[in-house]
Every structure is written in C-alpha cells, then in structure tokens.
Amino acid sequence: MSFKKKVVFITGASRGIGKAIAKEFKKKSAYVIGTHTGNSKFKKLTCDEWHKFDFSKKDQILDCKKLINKVKPHILINNSGINLKKSFENINEKDFLNIHQVNVLAPMMLCQSALKVMKKNKWGRIVNIASIWSKISKEQRGSYSASKFALDGLTLSIAAEYSKYNILANCISPGFINTDLTKQILSHSERTAISKTIPIKRMGEADEIAKFVLWLSSEENTYISGQNIAIDGGFTRV
C-alpha cells in the first residue's frame, strides 16, 4: 500500500490523531501537507509542509481553500476540530456558531476545493474525522455532538454526489483515544474508569485510528463510501 506521488492534506496534523495519521502517510511515501494552529515550528518528520491556520477565523478558512487549490491534493483528511462542554440551557450562540464554523463549515469549504481537483482526476479520497458523539450523545455535548452529526451528513452528501467519479468520502468516529490531550484532561483514575465501560476494556491508540484511515484513503478501498465507521472498542454498539 504505497502512496508515492499522492499528495495528502491533513488539518490538525500537529498532535494526537492527526499527527499519527500524518506519520502513517509519510511511512508510505506520500507527500504530506499538514496544518496547525499553535506557534511551534514543526519538523518534516511527520509532514513535508506545514501551514498555520485558525479555522475560527473565516479569512483563514478562505486562505486554506486557496492553498488546497494550489497544492491539488489527492487525499483530504479533515481532522481539525474543537469541543466545549456546557449544559444545554447554557450554550450561547457565539460558542455554538464557533464550534460549527471549525467543525463543519471549514471541512465543507475545504472539501469544495479538493473536490474540483479530484473530479478532474476521477480519483480522490476524503476522510472526515468525526467522533462517537456523531453516533450517540451525552450530557453537555449539545454543540459538539450537533457539529459532528452535521459533519457526518456533509460526508454522506459528498458520497452521494461524487462517488460516481471514484471519489470516496467517509467519516471515522474515534472513541476514547489515549492521546496526550486525553492524559492532560483526564487523571489516571478517570481513564481507568472510562476503560471499564468499553467492551475491549481499554482506550484506543492514535495509531489504531491512523492505520484504518490510511487504508480507507488508499487504492485498496474500492467500494466503501458514505459510511460513518466507529473505532471505539465496541462502545457505541455493545
């Protein structure tokens, strides 16, 4: 499974799942372009190019669209996203719209640019990173869950319209993943408690998500489109 001569564009590639995805593509000889939001300088270990974009700012979404028009990716991975937990009655309009701008509007606009190139090539792969909260929901996740359900719907509409051009679009919905951010947010005892609720009895690892994204984006995937696939140890189904 080689990605030689394939250009891969990954948003939110500097850490966690996005970083793991970028590493896997690099291993398989892809030319990887990644985005980040922080001020750190990143080495070419995971991406061949780095670009800074903050999708909470509309002008930067438009700048990213222009970049996609320029680099003409064969594969687009929309991984960047934000979350904010609040009780439903305390969700304010500003936060709700900001989450939807980053989690839904930005992927939509980037997909629009990528699809133009992919349609000409009659080949393309789009993988949008959703969440288990695009399949189920929980208290204090009104804004986030709504945005991820919307991202799933967006992906489904792309698959309906563009699969005939051999452009396959899918969602991946990770469950509880053992990233550095997870370790910062949750204590060891909290992670242990969560693991007990998962049928496999452990959290997932970022590279487990990345390896499936890699296959789904490859030429080996010839017939999977319009799906929202949970990688969650059985959490949402058992």
C-alpha positions, 0 to 999 in steps of 0.5 A: 500500500504505497502512496508515492506521488499522492499528495495528502492534506491533513488539518490538525496534523500537529498532535494526537490523531492527526499527527499519527495519521500524518506519520502513517502517510509519510511511512508510505511515501506520500507527500504530506501537507499538514496544518496547525494552529499553535506557534511551534515550528514543526519538523518534516518528520511527520509532514513535508509542509506545514501551514498555520491556520485558525479555522475560527477565523473565516479569512483563514478558512478562505486562505486554506481553500486557496492553498488546497487549490494550489497544492491539488491534493489527492487525499483530504483528511479533515481532522481539525476540530474543537469541543466545549462542554456546557449544559444545554440551557447554557450554550450561547450562540457565539460558542455554538456558531464557533464550534460549527464554523471549525467543525463543519463549515471549514471541512465543507469549504475545504472539501469544495476545493479538493473536490474540483481537483479530484473530479478532474482526476476521477480519483480522490479520497476524503476522510472526515474525522468525526467522533462517537458523539456523531453516533450517540450523545451525552450530557453537555455535548449539545454543540459538539455532538450537533457539529459532528452529526452535521459533519457526518451528513456533509460526508454522506452528501459528498458520497452521494454526489461524487462517488460516481467519479471514484471519489470516496468520502467517509467519516471515522468516529474515534472513541476514547483515544489515549492521546496526550490531550486525553492524559492532560484532561483526564487523571489516571483514575478517570481513564481507568474508569472510562476503560471499564465501560468499553467492551475491549476494556481499554482506550484506543491508540492514535495509531489504531485510528491512523492505520484504518484511515490510511487504508480507507484513503488508499487504492485498496478501498474500492467500494466503501463510501458514505459510511460513518465507521466507529473505532471505539472498542465496541462502545457505541454498539455493545 
